[in-house]
Every structure is written in structure tokens, then in C-alpha cells.
């Protein structure tokens, strides 16, 4: 069953048209990648979904038209946006960041269990639980950003460049944990990633954007086999 | 010795009023990045509301509580219908808007209630108590303790409650906070409302002493801004300590430094401010903004 459906989505920053008709769908429990060069519209696609940029076209989540909703309303539908640059709240402690993630929830017990789950998924965070988020390393901040997303108990997670600025081994750790999260939680994922090799370890299908449009869509295996994808995104 | 102690206690009391307005300014600044120059004006408006009610023979405490509720609504409405149009734009424009608002509120208060001094009843008895052979006015002690109590409540709200956590999250990064479902716009209204409440408390405490006029808190606003800069925009505790320092210093200097006297005492905090800004631009207790790449 389709959880998220984008049809002919457009968006612009002022006079600059960034999305020129993006179409994609994320099935329930599925993981879909968005690949493409800088400026192709990957991040903007996520921002259009979460309501941070105004968009045209159709954006339907779980049968409900969510286009035009405010970001907090979109979040309340069950979509967690883990933004590029992580968006951790620097002056708050790790635990406080997690509690902000759980803002819309009332189930005390479930919240405690999910905090434990996050700390189990990212053991680095356990010893930093009372540190300010600004004192964390880049990798730990990324782990915290994903954890904050988990705490909202979403049905869909929008992951934007989770590997950005991380050492290769750290990036791999983060993706290993996200893969585990996907298997254990069944959260559907829409993943923007520059590093296509990493993305293909997580997603089932992907679409390649070029200047705000879908250039190619296919399964991970198909795309990995294509020469132009290899040249452009997989380093030869 | 008696005079010295009395001066210090009175200084703490006036300093507490500066502290309340300074805290209101810090609260709004941390939530929206703006310095609200109208904070004092809004507080005066609250004091007038309480005064009008007492004239209708509403008991003073009830009148003050009503003015606090009025202020919360006023702050929220000002954020929602006026400041929101400017919050995302140029911060300089928004600050000028708050200065305009101050002028507007002062004008409205003058038009409605004239510029004459009005007697405002005191929340505390005007007697003095004797402590270790020194007589201290109950009003000064009461004012100081009231502000300390307000500070503690505010601190608990911010550190212990979900609302406080949400307000802090929105202040740090509104967009990222929205991704967790925080209703950013409503929380900003609450932040402005709480700031206005602080102002109302300050107004009710100081009005009996200064007598009520539309410009009653103009000086206090200037001192509060000095306290904000001195204490550091990022440090509520620092701001309160700075406000107390200013209150005490201006009192002591007026009496003990002959050439300053009562006419020049307004300059004291600014000399202090000048020195601090040269030596420690982030304020005594503030943190430098460090950008991590």
C-alpha cells in the first residue's frame, strides 16, 4: 500500500523554480532514495513534503492531502523530517532533545521505552545523555537528530544527507543503525543522499533528480547496474 | 551603618524592578531575536488597568492579578497581530516597530488617563522593620522577594515543564522545533505573553513609589537595557544580578560620591556599562556566540 505519494510537485524560491514536476511514491514500510547532483532539488523535495517550502502539485500522505500544511501539522500526521545540518537543539541536553521529539506524545511509558531504544541503537548517546547537544561530535549530532525523529513515533521518516560531513566509518555506522531501525520499526523512509553507495545499502528503489525533475526511477539493483549512475554517483 | 544597609536594601528593591523588565526583554529576545522597547510601555498599561479596577473598588490584589491576565493577552496579541509581520524580515525594522509601539502606548495612556501623576496603592505596608538595629522598609523587602519568587517560578517553568522545554526549543531553532510538531507560532505568543506578565508585575510593584504616569517606566527601561547588556543577553541569572548591581550602585553613589549626587546617579550604570563593554563585550555572564561549522 502506498503511504506517501508525490505527483507533479513544483516549488520555487522566489523567481527560481527548483522543483519542476517531481513524482514519486513511498510504500508502507518501504525505503526510497532520492539521488542527484547539487541543486537538483533533493532537499527541496523533502522540504515541500514537510511544509517548509510552498509547493504545487499533489502531496498525499496516508490518503490525506498534506500540501499546504504547516510543518508542525505535517509532523503531527506522522512524518519526521531529519533535516540537512541535523537541526539538533544545541543549548538543550541530549535527553531534552529526545523529549522535544516526543512533544506530541502522551504515553509516558512508551516514551521511556523509545528513549531506551534510541540509546540502544546509538550507544554513543547513552554516555552523553546529560551533555548539551552542541558539545557532541558531528556523528553524535546526526545520531541525535535521527533519534529525535524516532521519538515522535513517525510512520515516515525524511532523512536528508545523514552522512554529510561525517568520516566514512562514522557515516557507515549511522547507516547501519538506520537500517536496523528500518527492519525493527517498519518506519518508511525517504532518503536524500549524495553518497549513492550508502543510499543503496538502505533503500529498495530510488529516483534520480535532474534540475527538479525525475530523470530515472528504478530499483536499487537496476540503478546500480546502469553505467551513467555508476559514473555520476558511484565513483566510476 | 544603618544608612548603608537601608540604601543597599532599597537599591535591591529598585534593582528588582529593573530585573523584571530586563528578564522580559531577555525572554522575548531569546524567543524571537528582538529587543522589545515597548516592554516598559506595556507594563505601564497593565498598571493603569489595575489602577482603574481599584478605583472601581476592586481589591488591590485582585486588580493586580487581573492586570497580569490582561498583560498575558496583550503580549500574545501584540505578537500575533503586529510583530509576526516583522519577525522574519529585517530585525532593525522590527525593533523600530517596538519603539513605535512604545510611543503609541504612552500616547494612548496619556489620552485616556492624562499625564498627571496618579496615586497607586501599595501592595505592601509602608512600615519599617528593625533588623539588627537597622530599620528597613517592608516595601523594599517585599518588592525584592516578589521578584525573586517570580524568577524561581519562571526558572521552574523553563526547566521542569514541557511548555518550558518547548519554549526553549523554539527559541533555539524554530524550524527544527516544528519538525517535532511544536506549534511554533502559538509558543511565540505564549513567550510574548509571559514577558508582558513580568512587566505587569514590575509595574504593580513600582507604581506606588513612582506614582502612576504614562512615562513611569521610561527610566526603568533604560536601566533594564543596561542590565541586559551588562548581564549578557543570554543569561537570565546574569541579567538579574546586573540589575541588582545597578540598583544598589546608583543608590550608594548618589549618597557616598559627593560630585555624583542625585542628579548624576543616572550616569552610574552607564559608566559601568561602558567599562564592561570594552573589557567583556558579551556581558559579565553572557556567552560568546560560537558558530560551529
Interface residues (C-beta under 8 A of the other chain):
Chain A: X50 X52 X70 X71 X72 X75 X76 X80 X81 X82 X83 X87 X88 X89 X90 X91 X92 X96 X99 X100 X101 X102 X103 X104 X134 X148 X149 X151 X152
Chain B: X162 X165 X166 X168 X169 X172 X173 X175 X176 X177 X178 X179 X180 X181 X182 X183 X184 X185 X292
